[in-house]
Amino acid sequence: MKQAILLLILCAAVTVQADDPERASREREREREQHNWILERQLNYQVEGVPTSRLIIGTREIDIYPHGEMFERNHMVGVTR
């Protein structure tokens, strides 16, 4: 009898800790949509100022700064002349 109660408590604890993968996916998507990459680049001293133009290729958004550096999210993807 004690073993059955212990097993039920264990099952309940595992169920409570289970995570909903769909909810986690929705939260990541919402965070990605609301993330301000321009501000993060400025705070990390990667760039100064704001981008002068943005290139959109499919789902990619590439910010181009006055000195020619090109960033996608927080990654430098190239330099123009």
C-alpha positions as CSV (number, residue, x, y, z in Angstrom):
1,M,0.0,0.0,0.0
2,K,2.8,2.4,0.9
3,Q,4.5,1.6,-2.4
4,A,1.4,2.4,-4.4
5,I,1.0,5.8,-2.6
6,L,4.6,6.6,-3.2
7,L,4.3,5.7,-6.9
8,L,1.2,7.9,-7.2
9,I,3.1,10.8,-5.6
10,L,6.1,10.3,-7.9
11,C,3.8,10.2,-11.0
12,A,2.1,13.4,-9.9
13,A,5.4,15.1,-9.4
14,V,6.7,14.1,-12.8
15,T,3.4,15.3,-14.5
16,V,3.6,18.7,-12.7
17,Q,7.1,19.2,-14.0
18,A,6.3,18.4,-17.6
19,D,6.6,21.3,-20.0
20,D,4.3,22.1,-22.9
21,P,6.6,22.2,-26.0
22,E,4.0,24.2,-28.0
23,R,3.8,26.9,-25.4
24,A,7.6,27.1,-25.2
25,S,7.7,27.4,-29.0
26,R,5.1,30.2,-28.9
27,E,7.1,32.1,-26.2
28,R,10.3,31.8,-28.2
29,E,8.5,33.1,-31.4
30,R,7.0,36.0,-29.4
31,E,10.4,36.9,-27.9
32,R,12.0,36.8,-31.3
33,E,9.4,39.1,-32.8
34,Q,9.7,41.6,-29.9
35,H,13.5,41.6,-29.7
36,N,15.2,44.8,-30.6
37,W,18.4,43.8,-32.3
38,I,19.4,47.4,-33.2
39,L,19.4,48.4,-29.5
40,E,21.3,45.3,-28.5
41,R,24.0,46.0,-31.0
42,Q,24.4,49.5,-29.6
43,L,24.5,48.3,-26.0
44,N,27.2,45.8,-26.9
45,Y,29.2,48.5,-28.7
46,Q,29.2,46.6,-32.0
47,V,28.0,49.7,-33.8
48,E,27.2,53.4,-33.2
49,G,24.0,55.0,-34.4
50,V,21.1,53.5,-36.3
51,P,21.1,51.6,-39.6
52,T,20.6,53.6,-42.7
53,S,18.9,50.9,-44.7
54,R,17.5,47.4,-44.3
55,L,17.7,44.6,-46.9
56,I,14.9,42.0,-46.7
57,I,15.5,38.7,-48.4
58,G,12.8,36.2,-47.7
59,T,12.7,36.0,-43.9
60,R,16.1,37.5,-43.4
61,E,16.4,41.1,-42.3
62,I,19.9,42.7,-42.8
63,D,20.6,46.1,-41.4
64,I,23.2,48.2,-43.2
65,Y,25.0,50.9,-41.2
66,P,26.6,54.1,-42.6
67,H,30.1,52.8,-42.3
68,G,29.1,49.7,-44.4
69,E,28.8,46.9,-41.8
70,M,25.9,44.6,-42.4
71,F,24.2,42.7,-39.5
72,E,21.5,40.1,-39.4
73,R,20.1,39.9,-35.9
74,N,23.3,40.0,-33.8
75,H,25.7,38.6,-36.4
76,M,27.8,40.5,-38.8
77,V,27.2,39.1,-42.3
78,G,29.3,41.4,-44.4
79,V,30.8,44.8,-45.2
80,T,29.9,47.0,-48.2
81,R,32.1,49.7,-49.6
